Amino acid sequence: MKKSFISAILILAVCLSPSFAQKKPGLISRYFNILLNDTASISKPRFLIYPTVAYSPETNWELGLSSLYVYYAKQDTTNRLSEINGFTFLTLENQYGIWFDHNLFSDKSKWVFPGRFRFQSFPVLYHGIGPDSPSEYTALVETNQLQIKERVLRQILPNFYAGLELDFQRLSSVRFRPANTTIDELPAGSNGSANLALGWGFMYDTRHNVLNVREGIFSELALLRYDKIWGSDFSFTTIISDNRFYKSINERNVLATQLFGQFNTGNVPFNQLALLGGESINRGYYLGRYRDKNQLAAQVEYRMLPFSFAKRWGAAVFASSGTVFNNFNNLSLQKFVFSGGGGVRFLIFPKKDIFTRFDVALTKEGPGFYFFIGEAF
């Protein structure tokens, strides 16, 4: 159920080894030499592509290709750093997917375009709904998933943005496969659904480098309405509040905190309930391990980027807590779950201050492993 990405770490180890440096440089070695030495001007765009290998019980072995493109608008380093992430994968169980996430800033940061595109034919582990759902999943849900989420935000005050949001999510070819026994009642959306949301977004953002924030504040409020009037299969409203605070302790170390909430009203399909877990907040729990109409979660992370005795190596320690609930009358401190852990960092783009991270998160149900470019939040 947990994934461990290993090939990028092996590639990194090979590239840093003395024997690699002594060999006559070929195409691959020249690529990684340019990459690791970061010889380009700080204002120039950078592109990184690398293979990944992963394993999980529901997918068997997975082969993937990840990419990252970062740039400054008009190559002006006073602008905020824009980034585009890509990931494609194929498993031995004939599952596949393609992801593209982006956060783009225009010149002088007058406009910002956050968004994502994700399509995958991939199993979902369904544990049920609510904070008391069992630790063992009750069904393996085979499905095709598509999400297109785009925001167009305009700066109307210094660091404050407002604009429109669109979110389209489709779940098709759905098949619930019970783990041990039959499921008494299937959740809303178990036959699949397609839902379109229109809404407003508000954002306050003082970050300069969204992949590694040294100092700043990020606060976002989104109000989304999914409605049958414009073709959705379900009618419901979602409010998302995401608040992050970053404080530089010194030139290397950063204290980062996050408070996140998602609140739904109406008839919500199971795939669009508030999902706890994943690679960002509440690391260590499978995304959707807990799900319900509402979620509250918080985390804190201390980053050493880099160590005082190393130019490119660093580390981080983190802890988080969260819960899901169907209404505020049932919100209970006793239902919060906890996770924590740490990880190593490698400065992949020194001039742009971008690190890769390999995190190990511990929960009461076991560990989770994560390898990504950029910090978790």
Phi, psi and omega in degrees: 000329177266150181247143178233110180274124190239331190295322180296324178293318178296318178299317180298317180296319179297317184294331181269354183284149179299322182295325178296317183293332184277339182287154177297126188293129172254194183299313182293316182294323178295321179300311182287333175294316177297319182295308187285331179272348174049059187279346183288157176299147182301331183279345184282147174297153176231144180229134180229135175221137182205152179278156174228152174229135181217163177218138171208152184301325184279349182239345191065206181288142182234130176250133184217172177222122181248151180214156178214133176233124181233146181198162170254135177304131182057022180054033179256112185288353172282344173284162179283150183286125176264150181214146175231123178251138176229148179207127174234150182208159176215134182249167177289351176263017179063031172264151185205166178187165176216131180236141169220120175243143180214155174215100191246134178244137176278177177301136182064013177057033180288329178234149174224139184232084174276147178182175178206152172228124180220126171230134178204141169257100198204141181285146175249131176273119184254118181258000187102185183243137176111165183287349181256017180296149186292154181291329176271133183293143182272339180205147170260119186258111176275130186197160167255131183237136176227131173225131172233113181233123182225144177228139175237108186239137181245137178287122180247341172219163178308118178070004180247129185236152174213151180175197186260151177230147176225135178221123177238127179228131179231133176240121184223168181051048186276133176218117176274122177247102182303142182288313182231308181239171179289151178272127184299318183216123178281147184283167176301135181089007184291343176264007182097161179195162173226124187225131180246131178244140170239144182187190182244148175231141178229135185216135170245124190214116176249010181288148176256319180239103187289342180276341178203092185275127178266326182203139175149182180225138172229125178220124184231137174232125180237135176237113187238135177240118172263129188212143177294341180301321179251029166101001179288149176283335180233152176245119178199166181238138179237133173241128180238129177235121182231118185230125184228140182228134183232132181227123176283122176281320172205195185293344182248323191260142184226137172254122182239137178227156180213139172234123187232138175218142173227132187224127183239143171229145181108196182266101188257127175294154189299329182283347180247013169293166174293124185252124179265139178113185178113191187275353184254285181254149187056042176305145183106333175261137175301136179298116184096004174307317171242138178212144177192185183294328186229156179214141168231134181209152178214152176209158177224142182217136176249122186247134176247096192230098350269191172296158178291338183256005181220141183282328189234356181252140177212193182200171176208150171235148186210159175212146181213162178211147180194168177205163172239156182199155183273332173204165187292339176294336181258007177290124184222136176297333181290344182266359177288139174252156186235150173210159180193167180171205181197177181192170179258157180230145174229131183282097186280324177237088185302318185289337178255003175057051180243128182249151162269154180228141170235111186248146171239119181246138183248135175227175178291347181253006178124181184268163171228148183235138186218133174231118183213163169264130183093155181287165185292331179200000000 
